[in-house]
């Protein structure tokens, strides 16, 4: 069935997908942290975010060959509320001399 918009996907389906994706982005305990200094390690990241709640896991993503940081990582909190607070408080802040950017992590 062709949708009202003339495309292959109905308006309802587009809204449904959009609403589902929006909900998933805003209901996570895990944050993506981008813009990290290449010297920032997991203990530094945990310390920086620890004041916003109980941290379950911290991971700085590193190159497999060189072992050097790729400049991003993840912080997982024990609750969505803590993650949301950390996102609001820490997005755009300086960490190790770099302005970090945060968003809810999503599976992809």
C-alpha positions, 0 to 999 in steps of 0.5 A: 500500500502506498502512503498518502505522501506518494512514497512507499512508506505511509505517513503513519509508519514514518511517524511511528519510526520517528517516535520509536527512534526518539524514545530510544535516544532519550531512554538510555543509561549509556552516554556517548562521549565525543571530543575526548583528548587522546590522553583521557583514560577511563579513570579520568572519565569515571571521575569526571562523570561520577558526581552525576550518579552511580557509574556501571561502566566506562569505556574509552575506545582505542585503536586495536593496532596502536592502542591509542584512544580514538577520541571517544568513549561511553559512560553507563549509569545505573539509571536513566535519570542519572544519565540524563542529568550528566548529559545536561550538565556535562555536554559542552564542558571542558575535559582535559582541555577539550570541549566534549559533546554528549548524546544518548548512546544507541545500538547501531 
